Amino acid sequence: MELLKGKKGIITGALNDKSIAWKVAERAIAEGAEVVLTNTPLSLRMGGLQAFADAHGCPVVAADATSLDDLGTLVDQAMEHFGGPFDFVLHSIGMSPNVRKNRPYEALDYNYLGKTLDISALSFHKLLHSLYTRDALREWGSVVALTYIAAERAFVGYNDMADAKALLQSITRSFGAIYGPARHVRINTVSQSPTATTAGQGIAGMEQMLHYADRMSPLGNATADDCADYIVTLFSDYTRKVTMQNLYHDGGFSSVGLTAAQVATFTEEK
């Protein structure tokens, strides 16, 4: 079908074949796009991204997403590789030292919290700033960031990542209101089902969260492959007038209060 034929873009955050970003890169390439891949130097050493890049003829640019200098270099190198402005960007970056150190929400380490917000949300503003000031995106370009429903509702174990995702969604609206009139660039977040990625495994109760969401979702949990398919449509010309939105891709979970499956569970407990 080649939904993205002739389009070019940056995919951040791919680590291994369980990563949503990895799946997005695969799908974008299959749909005719050219991509530049990026992750931190440490992540590039840990994962298999270079092998993926070699197999698909994609350049890899190491960049710390909290560094304006690194992000500027990333955008500059992408423009050099593509021969000018490009069409899409995926922000798939998130990490909480508090989660990794098992610090509960009521006893956060505030230095860690600052790092969570910087890595998981402010990095998005810095990336958008780097794109905007360099006029790096073509007209009707598309930027997508991954988020989770914990930005709007309390989920035990998601910890300060919920605060980061709430900030991420606010940045989407604020920058979308600027980038739209300036260059017709659209910016959206995708609120994905809980997904068994390498990063997600660090969240307390992830297995139970996956099971619960699957039971509560009329269509079941959306997989990483499903998410990649959806994001590709947001990179395409078919969604040109969609911007500043938080788009739920969760099998209907976000619209459900109670399901028959859960009622049956309560009945069994009696």
C-alpha positions in Angstrom: 0.0 0.0 0.0 2.9 2.3 0.8 1.0 4.8 2.9 4.2 6.7 3.6 5.8 6.6 0.2 8.2 9.5 -0.2 8.0 10.5 3.5 11.0 10.8 5.8 11.3 11.0 9.6 13.0 10.4 12.9 12.1 7.5 15.2 13.3 7.9 18.8 13.5 5.3 21.5 13.7 2.0 19.7 15.7 -0.5 21.8 14.7 -4.0 20.7 12.0 -5.9 18.9 9.6 -5.5 21.9 9.8 -1.7 21.6 6.8 0.1 20.2 9.3 2.5 18.5 11.0 -0.5 16.9 7.6 -1.7 15.5 6.8 1.8 14.2 10.2 1.9 12.4 9.5 -1.5 10.8 6.0 -0.5 9.8 7.0 3.0 8.5 9.7 1.4 6.3 7.3 -1.2 5.0 4.9 1.6 4.1 7.6 3.3 2.0 9.2 5.8 4.4 12.9 6.5 5.1 13.9 6.8 8.7 16.7 8.0 10.9 16.9 6.1 14.2 18.1 7.5 17.6 18.6 6.5 21.2 21.0 7.2 24.0 24.6 5.9 23.6 24.0 3.4 26.4 20.8 2.1 24.9 22.6 1.7 21.5 25.1 -0.6 23.2 22.5 -2.6 25.1 20.0 -3.2 22.2 20.2 -4.5 18.7 19.3 -1.2 17.0 22.4 -1.0 14.9 21.8 -4.4 13.4 18.2 -3.3 12.6 19.5 -0.1 11.0 22.1 -2.0 8.9 19.5 -4.4 7.7 17.2 -1.6 6.6 19.8 1.0 5.5 19.0 3.5 8.2 21.4 5.8 9.9 21.6 5.8 13.6 22.4 9.0 15.6 23.2 8.7 19.3 21.5 11.4 21.3 20.7 12.2 24.9 17.1 13.5 24.7 17.6 15.8 27.7 20.4 17.6 25.8 19.5 20.5 23.5 22.9 20.2 21.9 22.4 16.5 21.2 18.9 17.0 19.9 20.1 19.9 17.7 22.8 17.6 16.2 20.2 14.9 15.7 17.9 17.2 13.7 20.8 18.7 11.7 22.1 15.2 10.8 18.6 14.1 9.8 18.2 17.1 7.6 21.6 16.5 6.0 20.7 12.8 5.4 17.3 13.6 3.9 18.6 16.6 2.0 16.3 19.0 3.8 13.2 19.1 5.9 11.3 15.9 6.7 7.8 14.7 7.5 7.4 13.0 10.8 8.8 12.3 14.3 8.0 9.7 16.9 8.8 10.6 20.6 9.0 7.3 22.4 11.1 8.2 25.4 10.4 7.6 29.1 12.2 6.6 32.3 11.7 7.1 36.0 14.5 6.7 38.5 11.9 6.6 41.2 10.3 3.6 39.6 13.6 1.9 39.0 14.6 2.5 42.7 11.2 1.4 44.0 10.5 4.7 45.6 6.7 5.0 46.3 4.8 8.0 45.1 4.2 9.3 48.7 8.0 9.2 49.3 9.5 10.4 46.0 13.1 11.4 45.7 12.7 14.9 44.2 16.0 14.8 42.4 14.8 11.7 40.7 11.4 13.3 40.0 13.3 16.1 38.1 15.0 13.5 36.0 11.7 11.7 35.3 10.2 14.9 34.0 13.3 15.9 32.1 13.6 12.5 30.3 10.0 11.7 29.8 8.3 15.1 29.1 10.7 18.0 28.8 12.7 16.0 26.2 9.6 16.4 24.1 9.6 20.2 24.4 13.3 20.2 23.6 12.8 18.0 20.6 10.0 20.2 19.3 12.0 23.3 20.0 14.9 21.9 18.0 12.6 21.0 15.1 10.8 24.4 15.2 13.8 26.6 15.3 15.4 24.8 12.4 12.2 24.7 10.4 13.0 21.0 10.1 9.5 19.7 9.4 7.8 20.0 6.1 4.3 21.6 5.9 1.7 19.1 7.1 4.3 17.2 9.0 3.3 15.0 12.0 4.8 14.6 15.4 3.5 11.8 17.7 4.4 11.0 21.3 3.5 8.0 23.3 1.5 8.4 26.6 -0.7 6.4 28.9 -4.1 6.9 30.6 -2.4 7.3 34.0 -1.9 11.0 32.9 -5.7 11.4 33.6 -6.5 8.6 36.1 -4.7 7.2 39.1 -3.0 3.9 38.5 -1.1 2.2 41.3 2.5 1.6 40.5 2.8 4.1 37.6 4.2 6.5 40.1 5.7 9.8 38.9 5.5 8.7 35.3 1.9 9.7 35.5 3.0 13.3 36.2 5.4 13.2 33.3 2.8 12.0 30.9 0.4 14.7 32.1 3.1 17.3 31.3 3.8 15.6 27.9 0.1 16.0 27.0 0.2 19.6 28.0 3.2 20.3 25.9 1.4 18.7 22.9 -1.4 21.1 23.2 0.7 24.2 23.8 3.2 23.5 21.0 0.5 22.3 18.7 -1.2 25.7 18.9 2.1 27.3 17.8 3.3 24.8 15.2 -0.1 24.5 13.4 -0.4 28.1 12.3 3.3 28.4 11.6 3.8 25.3 9.4 0.6 23.3 9.5 2.5 20.7 11.6 0.3 18.5 13.7 1.2 17.2 17.2 -0.6 14.4 18.9 -0.2 11.9 21.7 -1.3 8.2 21.5 -2.5 6.7 24.8 -1.6 3.1 24.3 -2.8 0.0 26.1 -0.3 -1.3 28.7 2.3 -3.0 26.6 5.0 -5.6 27.6 8.0 -3.6 26.4 11.4 -3.7 28.1 10.8 -0.3 29.7 7.3 -1.3 30.9 8.6 -4.3 32.8 10.0 -1.9 35.4 6.6 -0.7 36.5 5.3 -2.5 39.6 2.3 -4.7 38.9 2.7 -4.6 35.1 1.6 -8.2 34.6 -1.6 -7.5 36.6 -2.2 -4.2 34.8 -2.0 -6.0 31.5 -4.4 -8.7 32.6 -6.9 -6.2 34.1 -6.8 -3.9 31.0 -7.3 -6.8 28.7 -10.4 -7.9 30.7 -11.8 -4.4 30.8 -11.2 -3.6 27.1 -14.0 -4.6 24.7 -11.5 -5.3 22.0 -8.7 -6.5 24.3 -5.3 -4.8 24.7 -3.7 -3.2 21.7 -0.3 -4.7 21.0 2.8 -3.0 20.0 2.2 -4.0 16.4 -1.3 -2.6 16.5 0.1 0.7 17.9 2.6 0.9 15.0 -0.2 0.5 12.5 -2.1 3.3 14.1 0.9 5.7 14.4 1.6 5.2 10.7 -1.8 6.5 9.9 -1.0 9.6 12.0 2.1 10.1 9.9 0.2 9.8 6.7 -1.7 12.4 4.8 -5.1 10.9 5.8 -4.9 12.6 9.2 -3.8 16.1 8.2 -6.4 17.9 10.3 -5.9 16.0 13.5 -3.7 17.9 16.0 -3.4 18.7 19.7 -5.3 15.5 20.5 -4.7 12.7 23.0 -5.8 9.7 21.0 -6.7 6.5 22.9 -5.5 3.3 21.3 -6.5 0.9 24.0 -9.2 -1.4 22.8 -11.9 0.8 24.3 -10.5 0.6 27.9 -10.7 4.4 28.3 -14.4 4.5 27.7 -15.4 1.5 29.9 -16.7 1.7 33.5 -17.6 -1.9 34.1 -17.6 -5.0 31.9 -19.5 -8.3 32.1 -16.2 -10.1 32.7 -15.6 -8.0 35.8 -19.2 -8.4 37.1 -18.7 -12.2 36.8 -15.5 -11.9 38.9 -17.4 -10.1 41.6 -20.1 -12.7 41.5 -17.5 -15.5 41.9 -16.0 -13.7 45.0 -19.3 -13.8 46.8 
